[in-house]
Amino acid sequence: MQLKPNAFKHALAAGKNQIGIWCSLCSPLGAEILGDAGFDWVLLDTEHAPNDAYQVMQLLQALSGSASTPVARVAWNDAVLIKKLLDVGVNSILVPYVENEDEAARAVAAVRYPPRGVRGVAFANRATKFGRIADYFAKAEGETCVLVQAETASALSRIEAMGKIDGLDGIFIGPADLAASMGHLGNPRHPDVRKAIDDAIRRIRKTGKAAGILTGHVEDAKEFIAGGANFCAVGNDTGMLVNATSALVKTFKG
């Protein structure tokens, strides 16, 4: 049995745009619906959604029949948390609240086996198809995508340094926390925040890394993509359900 190539990772390396969707509802059925919609990637959240590694495994199973690449956001930049997601079969990791190049390097080390990293070795887990992928240990690093989130003004100042980290595939801008760090809590569309985001996307791409972002506004997404964001999440299942159900109720109840 062969290790499946990470289509998302290779597309980012080739500079291709990858359109994604946020999956926060902790529902395998919901994840399956998102995967079948045709997005390039689906973000499985364990930071702001109550998923654990076992639930992520169920979401991976739900997405296994789709062409969408699952990307799991770990709860924190912690090697143990990252290891658990890798072992259940995640091959693309998004690490939140990374402030500098040292923290970015730590995230990369967490997905690499010794001597290049600190990932614990297990032979019979879902990632290795329970030992059936004979060359898993030799090929896992090359098929694992590592993305970090720059979510504060301080983190944005370290983009160039983070961009030099070997093994880091991309830097994702976190608009909500960035806005908060800039004194605009709850307003990620503030002109100052938007200016910082646009500048950050350009600088990320200049380092040779992929640039990512999440927005629920279609026009904003189009502008971010035009500005160089090549992995953009264009919606959130929770927000979409809230908006659709609220609009339906308003139609009939006023």
C-alpha positions, 0 to 999 in steps of 0.5 A, a space after each residue: 500500500 502506498 502513501 497518498 500524495 497530499 494534493 493540497 500541499 503540492 498545489 500550494 508549492 506550485 502556486 495554485 489557488 486553493 479554495 476552502 471551507 471551515 468545518 466547525 459543526 463537529 458533524 461527519 454528515 456535515 463534513 461529507 456535505 462540504 467535501 462533496 461540494 467541491 472545495 479544494 480543502 476543508 478545515 477541521 477545527 479543534 481550536 474553536 470547535 469542540 472536536 477532539 482527535 477521535 472526532 477528527 478521525 470521524 470527520 476524516 472518514 466522512 471526507 475520504 470519498 471526496 477530492 477535498 483535502 482535510 486540513 486540521 487546526 490543532 488547538 495549540 502549538 503543542 507536539 502532543 496535540 499535533 501528534 495525535 492528529 497526525 496519528 489518526 490520519 491528518 496530513 495537513 496541519 494548521 497551527 494557531 497563534 504562532 508569534 515568531 520563527 522559533 514557534 514556527 520551527 517548533 510546529 515543523 519539528 512536531 510533524 517530523 520524525 527524529 532526528 529532524 523532529 520530535 514526532 513520536 513513532 507508532 507503527 500501527 495507527 490510522 496514518 500508516 494504514 495500521 502498518 500497511 504503508 511500508 514506506 510511511 516513515 520515509 515519505 510522511 514528511 514530504 506529504 505533510 503540510 505545515 501551516 501557521 497562523 499569524 494572528 497579531 501585529 507582532 506576528 506580522 512583523 516576523 513574517 520574513 523570519 518565519 518565511 525562512 523556516 525550512 518545512 513550513 508550507 504557508 502562513 495564514 492570517 487570522 483576521 479576528 485576532 489580528 483585529 483585536 491585537 490592533 485595537 479593533 476587537 470584533 471588526 476585522 474589516 476595519 480599514 487599518 486591519 485590512 491594510 495590514 492584511 493586504 500588506 502581510 499577504 504580499 510579504 508572505 508570498 514574497 518569502 516563497 511561502 503560501 499565504 492564507 486567510 479566512 473570510 465570510 465575505 465574497 468580495 473580500 475573498 476575491 480581493 484577497 485572492 487577487 492580492 496573492 492569498 492562494 489558500 483562502 477559506 471562503 465560508 464557515 459552515 456554522 455561519 452559513 447555517 446561522 445566516 440561512 436559518 435566520 433569513 428563513 425565519 425572518 421571511 415567515 415571521 418578520 
